[in-house]
Amino acid sequence: MGCCYSVEKPTVYEVTLDSDGVAHHVAEGQGTHYIHVSENNETILEEKNTSNHDKPVLSAPKDPTMQGTIPPQLPSNQRIHPMNPNEKK
């Protein structure tokens, strides 16, 4: 007979921080930080990543001399084995 147990996911709150650093719970999508609360009540404050849609995309003009080359791919059926220290190249 087996035994089962479940692992609870940590609770996550979306918050904003005021000028004193106090977190205030806000609606989903409105926060600037996440607070993760684990099952043993440990809290972790994580800064929320901002999406790329909010920031303007800046790119430098491409320099034709800086173009990279694509290395050739190995055949998919080729295996690579570790080198034997007694074996010479």
C-alpha positions as CSV (number, residue, x, y, z in Angstrom):
1,M,0.0,0.0,0.0
2,G,1.4,3.4,-0.9
3,C,1.2,6.7,0.7
4,C,0.5,10.0,-1.0
5,Y,1.2,13.5,0.0
6,S,0.6,16.8,-1.7
7,V,3.0,19.7,-1.9
8,E,1.3,23.1,-1.6
9,K,2.3,25.8,-4.0
10,P,3.4,29.0,-2.3
11,T,0.9,31.7,-2.1
12,V,1.8,34.7,-4.3
13,Y,0.5,38.2,-3.8
14,E,0.9,41.0,-6.3
15,V,1.8,44.3,-4.6
16,T,3.1,47.8,-5.0
17,L,5.6,49.4,-2.6
18,D,4.9,52.9,-1.2
19,S,7.6,55.5,-0.4
20,D,8.2,53.9,3.0
21,G,8.7,50.4,1.5
22,V,5.4,49.1,2.7
23,A,3.8,46.6,0.4
24,H,0.1,47.1,-0.6
25,H,-1.9,44.3,-2.2
26,V,-3.3,45.3,-5.7
27,A,-5.3,43.7,-8.4
28,E,-3.5,41.2,-10.7
29,G,-1.5,43.0,-13.4
30,Q,-1.3,46.3,-11.4
31,G,1.6,45.4,-9.1
32,T,5.3,46.1,-9.3
33,H,6.5,43.2,-7.1
34,Y,5.4,39.7,-6.1
35,I,5.4,38.4,-2.5
36,H,5.8,34.6,-2.3
37,V,4.7,33.0,1.0
38,S,5.8,29.4,1.5
39,E,3.9,26.8,3.6
40,N,6.2,27.5,6.5
41,N,5.4,31.3,6.3
42,E,8.7,32.4,4.7
43,T,8.3,35.4,2.5
44,I,10.3,36.3,-0.6
45,L,9.9,39.7,-2.3
46,E,10.5,39.5,-6.1
47,E,10.5,42.5,-8.5
48,K,8.0,42.0,-11.3
49,N,9.5,41.8,-14.8
50,T,8.1,44.5,-17.0
51,S,7.0,43.3,-20.5
52,N,8.8,44.4,-23.6
53,H,5.6,46.0,-24.8
54,D,6.0,48.8,-22.3
55,K,9.5,49.8,-23.4
56,P,10.5,51.2,-26.7
57,V,12.7,49.0,-28.8
58,L,16.1,50.6,-29.4
59,S,18.5,49.0,-31.8
60,A,21.8,50.1,-33.2
61,P,22.4,50.0,-36.9
62,K,23.8,46.6,-38.0
63,D,27.5,46.6,-38.9
64,P,28.0,44.2,-41.9
65,T,31.5,43.3,-40.6
66,M,30.1,42.0,-37.3
67,Q,27.9,39.3,-38.9
68,G,28.3,35.9,-37.2
69,T,28.8,32.6,-38.9
70,I,26.8,29.6,-38.1
71,P,28.9,26.6,-37.1
72,P,28.2,23.4,-39.0
73,Q,26.0,20.9,-37.3
74,L,27.1,17.4,-36.5
75,P,25.0,14.6,-38.0
76,S,22.3,13.5,-35.6
77,N,23.4,9.9,-35.7
78,Q,27.0,10.6,-34.7
79,R,27.9,9.9,-31.0
80,I,30.5,11.7,-29.0
81,H,32.4,9.6,-26.5
82,P,34.7,10.7,-23.7
83,M,38.4,10.5,-24.6
84,N,40.4,7.7,-23.0
85,P,43.4,9.2,-21.1
86,N,45.6,6.4,-22.5
87,E,44.5,7.0,-26.0
88,K,46.5,9.5,-28.2
89,K,44.9,11.9,-30.7
